[in-house]
Amino acid sequence: KDNLSILFAGVDKDGIRTDSIIYVKYDTVNNKLYMMSIPRDTYVDHPLTENKINTIYRGGKYKEEFITVIEELLDVKIDYYAVVNLNVVSDIVEEIGGLKITLDDEVWKLNKKTNQWYLAFPKGEQTLNANQVETLVRNRDYANGDISRGTMQRKVIVALISNERFCHKSRNY
């Protein structure tokens, strides 16, 4: 095929909801990868939802319905899908010895106990450990909320697939 459509769904810790939804189109002719995040709170009118797209999956019980809703929303046909638990991402980062990434902006987080903001990650190139990567992709304190969170998740995916050690070791996952 000239193009492959892949749906990545990152599930929350209990595996029930899809906290991260990323549609990927791979142009096999030009070797180009395109990614688009679908915010987890995207409104859908569907009998299986509470009006949020991330509630359809329900631990895989309604996997086919979830895929169909995405296909209809984007007007695409999904060729492949992968459900990813955040623990797998942490395991990969640990195995490759950290993730080298360049942050375009500082990343701030809100300490819920003290209600004080703190700098979680400075701007620039750095190598993050598994816990830091998890903090980065799960952070909900970005200025643009879920939109910026999706952008960061895509940035982490690009950093992972650009990592030589990941490409070599990824066959194990």
N, C-alpha and C positions, 0 to 999 in steps of 0.2 A: 504494500500500500504506500501511496505517496504521503499520507498523513495518518498518524495514530492519535486517537483521543483517549486520554487516561484520566480517570477521576481518582484523586487521593482524598481520603476522608480520615482526618486525625480525630480519634475518639478521646473522650475525657477519661479520667481514671477508672470510672466504673464501666466504661465501654458502651454506655447507653446512647449518649448524644454525640453528634459529630461537631466538635468544637472548632475544627478547621476543615474547610472544604476548598480544595484547589483543583481546578480543571486545567489539564495540561494537553497541549497539542504539540506533537512532535512531527515536524516536516522532515521526512526521511530523505527527500531529494536534496535539500539544501542544508541538512544537518542543523536545523534550528529548533529551539525549544521555546514555546510560548506558554506562559502561565497566567491564570486569572483566579483570584480568590473570590469566593462567594461568601459574603458575611454570614455568620451563623444565625444572625437574627433576621435574615431576609424573610420578608412576609410571603407566605404561600397560602392559598386557599385550598386546603386538601383535608379530607376527612381524618387522616391519620395525624394531623398536627394540632398544635396549640397556636397555629398561625406562624410558627417559626420553622424554617427549613431544617434546622439541626435536630428537631424532635422526631423526625420521621424514621430514622434508622433503627432506633430502639434495640440496640445491642445486636443488630443483624437480623432481627425478626422480620423487618420490612425492607431488607436490602434492595430487592428488585424495585419496589415502589420508590425508594429513595433515588435510585439511579434514573428511573423514568421521570421523576419530577425534575431532576437536573437536566436531563435530555430535553424536556419540554421547555424549561426555563431558558436554556441556551440555544435551542434549536440545533442540537448536534446529536450524533449517535456515539455513545461511549463504547470503545472497543475493549478497554481493560479498566479494572478498578483495583485499588489497594486500600485496605483499611489499616491504618498505622496507629499503634498505641505510642504515646510519648515516651514510654520506657525504652522502646526500640531505638528511638533517636538518641536518647541518653547513652544506651549501650554502644551504639555506633561511634558517637563522639569519644567515648572513653577508649574504645578499641583503637581508634586512629590517633590517639594521643592529643586530643583537643581539636577545636575547629578554628582555623584562621579566617577571620572575617574583618571587613572594613565597615565601620558604622559611619554613616554620613552625618549623623547628629548624635548628641548626647542622649542617653536613655535615662529618664527619671522614673522613680517609683514612689508611691505614697505608702508610708508606714501607717497601716490601719490603726495600730495601737496608739501612736503619738499624734497622728494626723499631720505629720511632717513629711515633706518631700526630701528625697535624698538621691544623689547621683548614683545610679546603678552601674552604668557603663559610660566611659568617656567616648568622645568622638575619635575616630581614627582606626588604624589597623591594630588588631589584637588577637591573641589566641585564647579562646574560652574553653573551660572545662565543661563536663556534662551538665553539672548543676547550673552553671552560668547560661548555657544554651537553653536549658529548660526555662529559666527565668525570662530570658529574652523572648522566646516564642509564646510563653503563657501570659506575659505582661498585659494587663488591661488598662494601664495608666497612660497610654500614648495619647498625645494631644488630639489626634483624630480617631481615637477609639479603635474599633474593630477593623477599620480600613487600614490604619497604620500597623496594626497587629498582623493582618494578612500580608502586608508588604514585607514585614520583618520575617515572617515565616517563609515567604518565597526567597528572600535573600539568604536565609539559612539553607534552604534546599540547593540553591545555586552554589553556595560555598561548599556544601557536602559533595555535590556531583563534580565539582571542580577539583576536589582533593584527590591526589593520586593514590593515597593509601586507601581511601574509601572505594574508589573504582576497583582496586585490586581485591579488597576484602568483601565487597558487597555481595558476592556470590553466596556468602554464608547466611544472609538474611532473607 
